[in-house]
Amino acid sequence: MMWECYRATGDKSFLERGYDAAAKYAAFLAKSLEPDGTLRPSRYGDWHMLAQNRKDPRWRSGMPFLTSSACYHRILTILADAAEFLGHDGAAEYRAQAEKVRLAAERKWFDAAKGSWGTGIEGVGANALALDCGLVAAADRPRVLAALQQEVAAAGGALPSGILGTKAFFSVAGELADPLPAWRILMREEAPSYAHMLRRKTNLCEQWEAERGSFNHIMFGSVDVWLYEALAGLVVDFTRPDTPLVYRPHPIRDCGWAKASRKLQDGKVFSAGWRFDADGKAHHEISVPRGRKVRVIIDGKERGLFEGEVRL
């Protein structure tokens, strides 16, 4: 939480106030390490994955079993980054610990032949969590992204993952070769989908099928970030204010148009979006505050650095 608040605002006080508690939490988790170097699985696993909701006989408590190790690796990485930003000692030690966890998880769960961290009912959550939490080696990332997309297709174009796997999926969905499956997850008629959930209950629910639990719950709200960072394309890294803003959209013809805006630290607004015309061509409009530049990447191709009002 401290890292996400910092990433969203650039306010280091979130790190300063949370660092000591986060360090104690990491030390507490280290006590649950298994002899093989992975973290003891929690019974929750990827909480509220669809198979669990439906009491699917293939589901077992704690699936996917890499969930705890993936989150532990992410915590250690955050602590290393936070230590560097705050000028504390310990960054190198946290990175070394994180790498030990990553290698242990890789040995235990990664199928190098398939380029996948899990298949079947846990396939989406396992691969998404491994990607988002940093367990995947850089050289293997393209294959694991492909495995993730294959698992979504095998699930009928749906996300059977729970709250952690779903958040992880939308965190990495912008890297998928084709953004259309992510859009269809939102719009499909039957569960699991956001459109199905919202049509039945008008707001986000605790479970995919919107029949049990709370009917006013942020459990699956992580899709919001994908909407403005991947679909609309606004990427702002408040942890590095001297770097250019980024416009990297994923136009989807079925969607038609998208536009988003972000307020920057000085109160000025960065906005951008795209719209398809009648001939199926996407047009882009970008507005960058004075004194800032935006790096534009469209269809995976660098278009250059721009200032002011831009139309492409």
PyMOL commands that set and color helices and strands:
alter all, ss='L'
color gray80, all
select helices_A, chain A and resi 2-9+13-30+50-53+67-86+91-109+120-132+138-154+163-175+180-187+194-201+223-231
alter helices_A, ss='H'
color red, helices_A
select strands_A, chain A and resi 234-235+245-247+257-263+269-276+282-287+294-298+301-306+309-311
alter strands_A, ss='S'
color yellow, strands_A
deselect
rebuild
show_as cartoon
